[in-house]
Each structure stands twice: as C-alpha cells, then as structure tokens.
Amino acid sequence: MTEPAATPVVRRVDARHRYTVEVDGEPAGFTAYRDRDDRRVFFHTEIDDAFAGRGLAAVLVREALDDVRAAGLRIVPVCPYVAKFLKKHEEYADITDPVTPQTLEWLDGQLKR
Ligand SMILES: CC(C)(COP(=O)(O)OP(=O)(O)OC[C@H]1O[C@@H](n2cnc3c(N)ncnc32)[C@H](O)[C@@H]1OP(=O)(O)O)[C@@H](O)C(=O)NCCC(=O)NCCS
C-alpha cells in the first residue's frame, strides 16, 4: 500500500520576509517578499530540488496570495514564477499591481541593506 501524500504546510515568517513551505516537517522552499506601504512585493520563489515538480510552488504561492488578500494588502509580482501564476489565476487581478521601474529601484535598495 502506498502512503498518502503529505500535506504541505505554508507559514508566513515575518522576521525573514518570506512564506515557507514544509513537507513532513522538512523545509521544502519559500517565496520572499518586501512590503512597500500596502504592497507586498514578491521577488523570489524557490523549491528545493528534492521537492521539485510536484506543484509545491503553486500551493505555496496560492496560500501566500490568499494571506495578502486577508491582510488587506496588494500584490506586486517581480518574481517570474509569481507573475506566471497570476496570469493563470485571474482571481487575484483585483489586488495585483504592475511592476514599475520605481518598484524595482526601491527593491534593489531594500535588498542591499
Ligand atoms: C520555479 C520553481 C519555484 C517551481 O517549483 P515547483 O514546485 O517545481 O513548481 P510547480 O510544480 O508548482 O510548477 C511548475 C511550474 O513552474 C514553472 N516554472 C519553472 N521555472 C520557472 C521560472 N524560472 N519562472 C517562471 N515559472 C517557472 C513551470 O513552467 C511550471 O508552470 P506550469 O504550472 O504552468 O506548467 C522551482 O523550479 C525553482 O526553485 N527554481 C529555481 C529558482 C527559480 O528560478 N525561481 C523562479 C524565479 S524567482
């Protein structure tokens, strides 16, 4: 008999500006952000090779975006994976803002700190 697939657990870790995903208690990946006023700017998503290709990034990003909505914030998708996810999932269009050169410049400054 095969074991049932473990349910991924997504958490927001404010101190590290990221949402993490764990499988069976093991860290499997994260999506990182910085907040600019009421906008949560997502800039990098990563799933460890050992967990790749089973839809974990989609689970992680969906829960993160739902959390953004619940907090009354907006989404800015600098991360190409998040941008691609948003193209396929129009239900977040009402809380998504475009990436502007100003946002990229601001993000650069944030990440150099
Ligand atoms: C991209 C990444 C997070 C996907 O993780 P995953 O759990 O294997 O992904 P899923 O199984 O949920 O989804 C696979 C999807 O990711 C897409 N994808 C893979 N690499 C991508 C990239 N660099 N940019 C955008 N989308 C990407 C695939 O096209 C596929 O899309 P589909 O669902 O429309 O077919 C993972 O491959 C990774 O960590 N890559 C290295 C870091 C990286 O390039 N991050 C993205 C840019 S910040």
The ligand as an SDF file (V2000), in Angstrom:
LIG
                    3D

 48 50  0  0  0  0  0  0  0  0999 V2000
   10.3620   27.7490  -10.2720 C   0  0  0  0  0  0  0  0  0  0  0  0
   10.2040   26.7810   -9.0920 C   0  0  0  0  0  0  0  0  0  0  0  0
    9.9520   27.5890   -7.8090 C   0  0  0  0  0  0  0  0  0  0  0  0
    8.9910   25.8660   -9.3880 C   0  0  0  0  0  0  0  0  0  0  0  0
    8.7910   24.9920   -8.2750 O   0  0  0  0  0  0  0  0  0  0  0  0
    7.8990   23.6500   -8.3990 P   0  0  0  0  0  0  0  0  0  0  0  0
    7.2590   23.3150   -7.0850 O   0  0  0  0  0  0  0  0  0  0  0  0
    8.7010   22.5840   -9.0460 O   0  0  0  0  0  0  0  0  0  0  0  0
    6.7770   24.1980   -9.3650 O   0  0  0  0  0  0  0  0  0  0  0  0
    5.3290   23.6720   -9.6340 P   0  0  0  0  0  0  0  0  0  0  0  0
    5.3890   22.1540   -9.8090 O   0  0  0  0  0  0  0  0  0  0  0  0
    4.3220   24.2310   -8.6660 O   0  0  0  0  0  0  0  0  0  0  0  0
    5.0840   24.4220  -11.0030 O   0  0  0  0  0  0  0  0  0  0  0  0
    5.8540   24.2030  -12.1410 C   0  0  0  0  0  0  0  0  0  0  0  0
    5.6000   25.4620  -12.9340 C   0  0  0  0  0  0  0  0  0  0  0  0
    6.6870   26.3770  -12.6750 O   0  0  0  0  0  0  0  0  0  0  0  0
    7.0310   26.9980  -13.8940 C   0  0  0  0  0  0  0  0  0  0  0  0
    8.4030   27.4840  -13.7830 N   0  0  0  0  0  0  0  0  0  0  0  0
    9.5160   26.7680  -13.6470 C   0  0  0  0  0  0  0  0  0  0  0  0
   10.5900   27.5880  -13.6040 N   0  0  0  0  0  0  0  0  0  0  0  0
   10.1130   28.8640  -13.7300 C   0  0  0  0  0  0  0  0  0  0  0  0
   10.7370   30.1340  -13.7610 C   0  0  0  0  0  0  0  0  0  0  0  0
   12.0480   30.2990  -13.6400 N   0  0  0  0  0  0  0  0  0  0  0  0
    9.9450   31.2210  -13.9080 N   0  0  0  0  0  0  0  0  0  0  0  0
    8.6190   31.1090  -14.0100 C   0  0  0  0  0  0  0  0  0  0  0  0
    7.9590   29.8950  -13.9770 N   0  0  0  0  0  0  0  0  0  0  0  0
    8.7240   28.8030  -13.8470 C   0  0  0  0  0  0  0  0  0  0  0  0
    6.8480   25.8810  -14.8920 C   0  0  0  0  0  0  0  0  0  0  0  0
    6.7180   26.4310  -16.1800 O   0  0  0  0  0  0  0  0  0  0  0  0
    5.5270   25.2400  -14.4280 C   0  0  0  0  0  0  0  0  0  0  0  0
    4.4770   26.0170  -14.9230 O   0  0  0  0  0  0  0  0  0  0  0  0
    3.0030   25.3620  -15.2010 P   0  0  0  0  0  0  0  0  0  0  0  0
    2.4360   25.0320  -13.8470 O   0  0  0  0  0  0  0  0  0  0  0  0
    2.2850   26.4870  -15.8540 O   0  0  0  0  0  0  0  0  0  0  0  0
    3.2620   24.1770  -16.0500 O   0  0  0  0  0  0  0  0  0  0  0  0
   11.4660   25.8620   -8.9210 C   0  0  0  0  0  0  0  0  0  0  0  0
   11.7040   25.1890  -10.1450 O   0  0  0  0  0  0  0  0  0  0  0  0
   12.7370   26.6090   -8.5090 C   0  0  0  0  0  0  0  0  0  0  0  0
   13.0010   26.7730   -7.3140 O   0  0  0  0  0  0  0  0  0  0  0  0
   13.5410   27.0540   -9.4930 N   0  0  0  0  0  0  0  0  0  0  0  0
   14.7860   27.7620   -9.2070 C   0  0  0  0  0  0  0  0  0  0  0  0
   14.5480   29.2000   -8.7600 C   0  0  0  0  0  0  0  0  0  0  0  0
   13.7230   29.9790   -9.7610 C   0  0  0  0  0  0  0  0  0  0  0  0
   14.0110   30.0020  -10.9490 O   0  0  0  0  0  0  0  0  0  0  0  0
   12.6500   30.6340   -9.2520 N   0  0  0  0  0  0  0  0  0  0  0  0
   11.6830   31.3310  -10.0970 C   0  0  0  0  0  0  0  0  0  0  0  0
   12.0410   32.7280  -10.3390 C   0  0  0  0  0  0  0  0  0  0  0  0
   12.1900   33.7000   -8.8570 S   0  0  0  0  0  0  0  0  0  0  0  0
  1  2  1  0
  2  3  1  0
  2  4  1  0
  2 36  1  0
  4  5  1  0
  5  6  1  0
  6  7  2  0
  6  8  1  0
  6  9  1  0
  9 10  1  0
 10 11  2  0
 10 12  1  0
 10 13  1  0
 13 14  1  0
 14 15  1  0
 15 16  1  0
 15 30  1  0
 16 17  1  0
 17 18  1  0
 17 28  1  0
 18 19  1  0
 18 27  1  0
 19 20  2  0
 20 21  1  0
 21 22  1  0
 21 27  2  0
 22 23  1  0
 22 24  2  0
 24 25  1  0
 25 26  2  0
 26 27  1  0
 28 29  1  0
 28 30  1  0
 30 31  1  0
 31 32  1  0
 32 33  2  0
 32 34  1  0
 32 35  1  0
 36 37  1  0
 36 38  1  0
 38 39  2  0
 38 40  1  0
 40 41  1  0
 41 42  1  0
 42 43  1  0
 43 44  2  0
 43 45  1  0
 45 46  1  0
 46 47  1  0
 47 48  1  0
M  END
$$$$
